[in-house]
């Protein structure tokens, strides 16, 4: 039997994320339909193709908008 101790955050699953391209430096937002998720060595991450230079591996970044 599975019992939920603390529910997850539904907003996190459907939210817009901010990405930074390490090739050209572009900072952009992407909706759930535009980015992909994966895991590597027990870490979960999001990646997206840069809309400016088309570099395939721009990763989610913590970013505070002013």
N, C-alpha and C positions, 0 to 999 in steps of 0.2 A: 504494500500500500504506500502511496506517495501522499505526503501531507505538506502543503505550502506553509512555510514559517513566516516568510515576508514576501508579498507579491512583487513582481518586477514593475518596471516603468513602461507603460504602453507608449508614451510619447517618445521614448528613446528608440523604439522599434520603427516608428514611422517618420521620424524627424529629418529635417534638413541638416546637413553636416557641412562643416567648413574644411576645405582642403588647401594644402600648400604644395605647389609643384617644386621639386628640388632641382629641376633642370632650368626653368626660366624664372622662378620666383613668383609666379602668378598665384594669387589667393582668390579662391572662388567658393561659392556655395553650390551644393548638389543635392537634389531630392533623392529619396530612396530608390526611385526607378533608375537613377543615373550612376549610382555607385555600387560596388560589390563588397561583400564581407568575406573574411577568411580567418583561419587561425593558424598559428605557427608556434610550436613549442609551448603550448598552453596559454598563448596570448591571442586575444581577439583583436582584429584590426579592420579598417575600412580603407578601400582604395578606389581611385577614379581616374579617368583619362583627362588630362589637362585640356580645357577648351581653347587655350591660346596656342600651345606648341604641340599638342597631341601626344605628349609624353604619357605613357600608359600607367605609370606608377606614382601618381600624386597621392599622398596619404592624409588622413584626417589629422587636423591640428587643433589644439586648444587655442582659440582666438577670441579676444574681447573686442567688440566693435565700439568705437567712440560715439 
